Amino acid sequence: MPGREQLAVKVAGLITGVALAATIGSCSSAPPSAEQVLRIGAIPDQNPEKLNRLYGSLSDELSDSLNVAVRYVPVSNYAAAVSAFRSGSLDLVWFGGLTGVQARLQTPGAMVLAQRDIDAEFTSVFIANGASGLRPITSADQLVQLKGRRLAFGSESSTSGRLMPQYFLGENGVTMADLAGGGPGFSGSHDATIALVESGAYEVGALNEQVWRSNVDEGRMDPDKVAVIWRTPPYVDYHWVARPDLDARFGEGFTDRVQRSLLSLTPATERGALVLELFGAKRFIPAQDEAYAKIEAVGRQLGKIR
C-alpha cells in the first residue's frame, strides 16, 4: 500500500508539472493582445495592391526595429482614417496634409513624427486628355482656360488631389461653379483620376505629382492620351502622426523610438530600399505641427475644417 501511495504522489506531481509547463508554454506562445500590437494605417490614396505591399513591408521593418507586433489595418476612405485614429483603432497613420490636421484637431496630444524628404515642398499636377485641346499652361493666370471643362479631383479630403489644386484655381479666378456641370467630380484616388482623364470621362484632373511620376515610370498610362499641363507651386503635405497614448501602452520613450525607426530607414538595406522606393522618397525627415499652418488655413477657407 505505501508503494501505491508513493506512486500516486509521483504521478500527481508529474501531472501538475506537465500542466504547469503547458500553462507557461501557452502564455509565452500566445499571440500579442490588442494592446500589444502597434496598428498602422494610411489614407487610401492609391490602389490597394500597392498599399498592401508598401505597408506590409513597413510593418515588418517597424516590428523588427521596435520589437513589437505591427499590423497594417486598411481603411475604406480618407475620413475613415481620421475616424479610426480618433477612436484609437489606429495608432500611427500616414496622413495627407489636410487629413493630418483634421486628425490632430480631433485627437488632442497627437504628434507629428516625420515626413518624406519630398513632402516639405510637394506639388500637384493638372493633367489633360489629349482630345481636350488643352495645351501646357505657362503662367497661373492661364488657368482660366479650365472654365467650362469637366474636371476631376481625387478624394474630397485629399490635399494634393483636391485642397491645394482648388485653392490655386481660386487664387487665379476659377471657382468650382465655373466648371462644367457646376462643380468637379471626385475619383476617390490619384490612380483613378489618371484613369478617368485618360479615358476621356473627364477632360482635366488634378493629382499628386509623385503618384503621376510613378505611373509614368511604370508605364501605366498612355502619354499620347494624357499629359501634364500645369504644376502647382510647392506646399507641405504628407506626414506620420502618432496617437498621444503610445508611451502609456508600450513604455516610456516609445513614441521617440517610432520616430527614430522612421528616420533611420535607409536604402542601404533591401527592405528599407523597397519601402522608400514605394514611398517615392530617399528618406524620412523630422516634421513639426506648425509646418501645416497654411494647410489648416486653406482647409478652413474651403470649408474642409470647421
Secondary structure in CASP SS format (residue, H / E / C, confidence):
PFRMAT SS
TARGET T0000
AUTHOR 0000-0000-0000
METHOD secondary structure of the structure
MODEL  1
M C 1.00
P H 1.00
G H 1.00
R H 1.00
E H 1.00
Q H 1.00
L H 1.00
A H 1.00
V H 1.00
K H 1.00
V H 1.00
A H 1.00
G H 1.00
L H 1.00
I H 1.00
T H 1.00
G H 1.00
V H 1.00
A H 1.00
L H 1.00
A H 1.00
A H 1.00
T H 1.00
I H 1.00
G H 1.00
S H 1.00
C H 1.00
S H 1.00
S H 1.00
A C 1.00
P C 1.00
P C 1.00
S C 1.00
A H 1.00
E H 1.00
Q H 1.00
V E 1.00
L E 1.00
R E 1.00
I E 1.00
G E 1.00
A E 1.00
I C 1.00
P C 1.00
D C 1.00
Q C 1.00
N C 1.00
P H 1.00
E H 1.00
K H 1.00
L H 1.00
N H 1.00
R H 1.00
L H 1.00
Y H 1.00
G H 1.00
S H 1.00
L H 1.00
S H 1.00
D H 1.00
E H 1.00
L H 1.00
S H 1.00
D H 1.00
S H 1.00
L H 1.00
N C 1.00
V C 1.00
A E 1.00
V E 1.00
R E 1.00
Y E 1.00
V C 1.00
P C 1.00
V C 1.00
S C 1.00
N C 1.00
Y H 1.00
A H 1.00
A H 1.00
A H 1.00
V H 1.00
S H 1.00
A H 1.00
F H 1.00
R H 1.00
S H 1.00
G C 1.00
S C 1.00
L C 1.00
D C 1.00
L E 1.00
V E 1.00
W E 1.00
F E 1.00
G C 1.00
G H 1.00
L H 1.00
T H 1.00
G H 1.00
V H 1.00
Q H 1.00
A H 1.00
R H 1.00
L H 1.00
Q H 1.00
T C 1.00
P C 1.00
G C 1.00
A C 1.00
M E 1.00
V E 1.00
L E 1.00
A E 1.00
Q E 1.00
R E 1.00
D C 1.00
I C 1.00
D C 1.00
A C 1.00
E C 1.00
F E 1.00
T C 1.00
S E 1.00
V E 1.00
F E 1.00
I E 1.00
A E 1.00
N E 1.00
G H 1.00
A H 1.00
S H 1.00
G C 1.00
L C 1.00
R C 1.00
P C 1.00
I C 1.00
T C 1.00
S C 1.00
A H 1.00
D H 1.00
Q H 1.00
L H 1.00
V H 1.00
Q H 1.00
L H 1.00
K C 1.00
G C 1.00
R C 1.00
R C 1.00
L E 1.00
A E 1.00
F E 1.00
G C 1.00
S C 1.00
E C 1.00
S C 1.00
S C 1.00
T H 1.00
S H 1.00
G H 1.00
R H 1.00
L H 1.00
M H 1.00
P H 1.00
Q H 1.00
Y H 1.00
F H 1.00
L H 1.00
G H 1.00
E H 1.00
N C 1.00
G C 1.00
V C 1.00
T C 1.00
M H 1.00
A H 1.00
D H 1.00
L C 1.00
A H 1.00
G H 1.00
G H 1.00
G C 1.00
P C 1.00
G E 1.00
F E 1.00
S C 1.00
G C 1.00
S C 1.00
H H 1.00
D H 1.00
A H 1.00
T H 1.00
I H 1.00
A H 1.00
L H 1.00
V H 1.00
E H 1.00
S H 1.00
G C 1.00
A C 1.00
Y C 1.00
E C 1.00
V E 1.00
G E 1.00
A E 1.00
L E 1.00
N E 1.00
E H 1.00
Q H 1.00
V H 1.00
W H 1.00
R H 1.00
S H 1.00
N H 1.00
V H 1.00
D H 1.00
E C 1.00
G C 1.00
R C 1.00
M C 1.00
D C 1.00
P C 1.00
D C 1.00
K C 1.00
V E 1.00
A E 1.00
V E 1.00
I E 1.00
W E 1.00
R E 1.00
T C 1.00
P C 1.00
P C 1.00
Y E 1.00
V C 1.00
D C 1.00
Y C 1.00
H E 1.00
W E 1.00
V E 1.00
A E 1.00
R C 1.00
P C 1.00
D C 1.00
L H 1.00
D H 1.00
A H 1.00
R H 1.00
F H 1.00
G C 1.00
E C 1.00
G C 1.00
F H 1.00
T H 1.00
D H 1.00
R H 1.00
V H 1.00
Q H 1.00
R H 1.00
S H 1.00
L H 1.00
L H 1.00
S C 1.00
L C 1.00
T C 1.00
P C 1.00
A C 1.00
T C 1.00
E H 1.00
R H 1.00
G H 1.00
A H 1.00
L H 1.00
V H 1.00
L H 1.00
E H 1.00
L H 1.00
F H 1.00
G C 1.00
A C 1.00
K C 1.00
R C 1.00
F E 1.00
I E 1.00
P E 1.00
A C 1.00
Q C 1.00
D H 1.00
E H 1.00
A H 1.00
Y H 1.00
A H 1.00
K H 1.00
I H 1.00
E H 1.00
A H 1.00
V H 1.00
G H 1.00
R H 1.00
Q H 1.00
L C 1.00
G C 1.00
K C 1.00
I C 1.00
R C 1.00
END
